[in-house]
Amino acid sequence: MNIKPLGDRVLLKAEVAEEKTKGGLYIPQTAQEKTQTGVVTAIGESEEIQVKVGDKVMHDKYAGTAITVEGEDYLIVSSSDIIAIVE
């Protein structure tokens, strides 16, 4: 299935947060960081979008709409919900 976001929306492939520390301790989901990262897989056609396909970005934990396509987790967010590009 091919998903194309509309307007100023961006489709991100969600990255799973680390659940275990280097020392072997498990971190409950409620204690994990508030910001999340993902990789841009598709963008809408708005000229306001400042990211491109393949960029790794940070977004707010509760931003956007989570979807699952063919067993993969994605997130559709507004371009304004993207906090930074991770280089």
C-alpha positions as a printed NumPy array, in Angstrom:
array([[ 0.   ,  0.   ,  0.   ],
       [ 1.266,  3.469, -0.888],
       [ 0.389,  6.369,  1.446],
       [ 0.677,  9.987,  0.287],
       [ 0.088, 12.653,  2.978],
       [-1.97 , 15.688,  1.999],
       [-1.161, 19.363,  2.532],
       [ 1.52 , 20.076,  5.129],
       [ 1.483, 16.569,  6.609],
       [ 4.46 , 14.217,  6.809],
       [ 4.506, 10.406,  7.022],
       [ 7.112,  9.092,  9.482],
       [ 8.289,  5.543, 10.06 ],
       [ 8.214,  5.335, 13.82 ],
       [11.403,  4.357, 15.633],
       [10.997,  2.313, 18.783],
       [12.444,  3.9  , 21.922],
       [15.04 ,  1.941, 23.872],
       [13.328, -0.143, 26.534],
       [16.517, -1.2  , 28.246],
       [19.501,  0.771, 29.563],
       [23.117, -0.148, 28.893],
       [23.227, -1.616, 32.399],
       [20.317, -3.95 , 31.622],
       [17.509, -2.136, 33.447],
       [14.122, -2.013, 31.731],
       [12.493,  1.419, 31.336],
       [ 8.676,  1.466, 31.542],
       [ 6.944,  3.259, 28.68 ],
       [ 5.608,  5.938, 31.041],
       [ 9.172,  6.885, 32.04 ],
       [10.601,  7.088, 28.523],
       [11.49 , 10.393, 26.897],
       [ 8.661, 12.667, 25.78 ],
       [10.128, 13.355, 22.332],
       [10.292, 10.631, 19.731],
       [12.184, 10.123, 16.489],
       [11.179,  8.838, 13.101],
       [12.322,  8.733,  9.5  ],
       [10.429, 10.725,  6.869],
       [ 8.991,  8.315,  4.285],
       [ 6.614, 10.651,  2.417],
       [ 5.66 , 14.326,  2.431],
       [ 2.667, 16.359,  1.301],
       [ 2.844, 18.944, -1.444],
       [ 2.912, 22.082,  0.714],
       [ 5.775, 24.52 ,  0.203],
       [ 5.999, 25.038,  3.996],
       [ 7.53 , 21.595,  4.599],
       [11.213, 21.898,  5.533],
       [12.121, 18.19 ,  5.591],
       [12.734, 15.676,  2.83 ],
       [12.27 , 11.941,  2.457],
       [14.987, 10.089,  4.37 ],
       [15.495, 12.75 ,  7.072],
       [15.537, 11.527, 10.68 ],
       [13.401, 13.924, 12.72 ],
       [12.235, 14.503, 16.294],
       [ 8.547, 15.055, 17.039],
       [ 6.415, 15.432, 20.149],
       [ 5.328, 12.135, 21.713],
       [ 1.595, 12.82 , 21.38 ],
       [ 1.647, 14.469, 17.947],
       [-0.073, 13.076, 14.889],
       [-2.018,  9.942, 14.097],
       [-0.484,  6.491, 14.488],
       [-1.244,  3.93 , 11.765],
       [-0.066,  0.413, 10.965],
       [ 0.415, -0.64 ,  7.351],
       [ 1.5  , -4.179,  6.48 ],
       [ 2.824, -4.714, 10.018],
       [ 4.919, -1.502, 10.066],
       [ 4.16 ,  1.408, 12.422],
       [ 3.876,  4.887, 10.901],
       [ 2.854,  8.304, 12.133],
       [ 1.178, 11.08 , 10.143],
       [ 2.106, 14.465, 11.632],
       [ 1.692, 18.08 , 10.646],
       [ 4.976, 19.672,  9.574],
       [ 4.616, 22.096, 12.496],
       [ 4.776, 19.14 , 14.941],
       [ 8.309, 18.322, 13.801],
       [10.766, 19.725, 16.346],
       [14.154, 19.116, 14.693],
       [16.145, 17.212, 12.093],
       [18.61 , 14.758, 13.644],
       [21.969, 14.72 , 11.836]])
